[in-house]
Amino acid sequence: MKGSDHVVEANFILVEYALTRREVWAGRTRYHLRATPDGIRMSLKLVNLLDQDGEVPSMGFLI
């Protein structure tokens, strides 16, 4: 981590709903934010799922 980065963390719960299934995702996201002359920029996004050892059928929603 560089000296000018600020670390922000947030918990989340996300429900993915389709006609045939429903998935509930919970976890914590860590963002590293950096002040630049153009404004605040994200230098890192790290997502940790609560059930990270289990099967994850799709992760497109996290990108």
Phi and psi in degrees as a GROMACS rama.xvg file:
@    title "Ramachandran Plot"
@    xaxis  label "Phi"
@    yaxis  label "Psi"
@TYPE xy
-82.849  158.974  LYS-2
-61.9241  -26.3669  GLY-3
-93.4175  5.19892  SER-4
-81.3515  144.274  ASP-5
-115.744  134.061  HIS-6
-101.557  127.788  VAL-7
-124.799  134.432  VAL-8
-123.851  147.065  GLU-9
-145.562  139.062  ALA-10
-83.5171  153.37  ASN-11
-145.472  153.095  PHE-12
-130.925  128.004  ILE-13
-130.465  133.138  LEU-14
-112.084  122.43  VAL-15
-102.537  120.419  GLU-16
-119.466  129.873  TYR-17
-131.653  168.394  ALA-18
-60.3842  -31.9128  LEU-19
-103.876  -8.53611  THR-20
-158.355  165.298  ARG-21
-140.216  132.561  ARG-22
-119.079  139.764  GLU-23
-116.722  125.496  VAL-24
-117.884  136.476  TRP-25
-136.576  147.579  ALA-26
178.65  -161.667  GLY-27
-136.697  135.966  ARG-28
-115.316  135.896  THR-29
-115.19  130.091  ARG-30
-117.103  136.591  TYR-31
-106.398  118.053  HIS-32
-110.256  139.626  LEU-33
-128.152  130.531  ARG-34
-78.5281  127.613  ALA-35
-127.061  167.943  THR-36
-59.8355  -24.223  PRO-37
-90.1729  -0.022794  ASP-38
122.673  -168.572  GLY-39
-82.4281  131.096  ILE-40
-123.865  148.571  ARG-41
-88.7325  124.299  MET-42
-101.129  -16.5865  SER-43
-157.622  140.153  LEU-44
-131.222  122.833  LYS-45
-124.914  122.954  LEU-46
-111.121  122.746  VAL-47
-112.718  115.741  ASN-48
-80.3429  145.404  LEU-49
-60.3314  -43.6712  LEU-50
-103.636  57.1888  ASP-51
-70.9829  -13.7882  GLN-52
-88.6244  -11.6274  ASP-53
-84.8276  178.322  GLY-54
-72.4661  136.06  GLU-55
-120.932  104.035  VAL-56
-70.5064  -33.7653  PRO-57
-152.958  137.443  SER-58
-124.895  16.2116  MET-59
-59.6327  -29.0146  GLY-60
-68.4511  -19.327  PHE-61
-84.7652  -16.4926  LEU-62
